[in-house]
């Protein structure tokens, strides 16, 4: 099958969109999370935020620190912790400087009793630098896999010997950053994503700059509502997966939107955090798995503040990985499309 509509032009590298929005909407919030620290502003609601201008400045400083350490496509970065502002800044810095990186599933460090899968990933990736936001829950796993040749960087090291993430942010970018950025082409490997390992050991999958950019232009050509206003997401999907790390993170960056990082999960213990966030943040699109909608619906049904906030700007509901049962689909559709106000994204 081939689309009769040619794909529109797209950039050579995904970080060109960061430069674009830092120039055109410098004070717009790009990333936000519910924790303080790192020198970024914090809103009255407890959100730590970074604007597009702040993000580009941080990314360039981090890129300088990575290059000073001799990191490259051969000497890579492993990010062990989950979604977070510092994670996002470091990932973008790697792509800005042409440094190979891989976001690794936190489960390999936090849920495993033995670290065979984590060792396997390290053997494949051979990272020269490892990042964790909070070193304390990762301490046991890190002591298992770190060698003297691997530098550990942490936003909050805990009891571990680690370079503070703030130190990497403290330097100024030089012409070396600009040169490295110019050398990145469409076939440059942007990142490695590891498969889930459900059919054996996790396998590293190459993601090039062309793949990331072309995919976002494809999404934009289908979801025409992205032309109407910058997307606002409150999203939990993990960045070590394509859906969260490429589709959702990339969709926000490519279209100059805002991503509120949801610390919640569609579980009995995690749904309360998601509900709290969605009562505050009026999203324009919501992505998830069917289970997330099934757990959210009882709260939408009984909480008018949540319901009004959630649907006030909503243009798109999306789910994948499984089918949504008919009764949940019908109820969600009834809430999403009241008779007086039907909207769509197509």
Secondary structure, DSSP 8 states (H G I E B T S, - for coil): ---SS------SSTTHHHHHHHHHSTTSEEEEES---TT-EE-TTS-EEEEHHHHHHHHHHHHHHHHHTT-SSSSEEEE-S-S-HHHHHHHHHHHHHT--EEE--THHHHT-SS-HHHHHHHHHH-EEEEEEEESTTTHHHHHHH--TTSEEEEEE-TTS--EEHHHHHSS---HHHHHHHHT--TTSEEEEEE---TTSS--EEEEEHHHHHHHHHHHHHH-GGGGTS--EEEE---TTSHIIIIIIHHHHHHTT-EEEE----SSTTTHHHHHHHHHH---SEEEEEHHHHHHHHHHHHH-HHHHHHHHSS--EEEEESS---HHHHHHHHHHHT-TT------
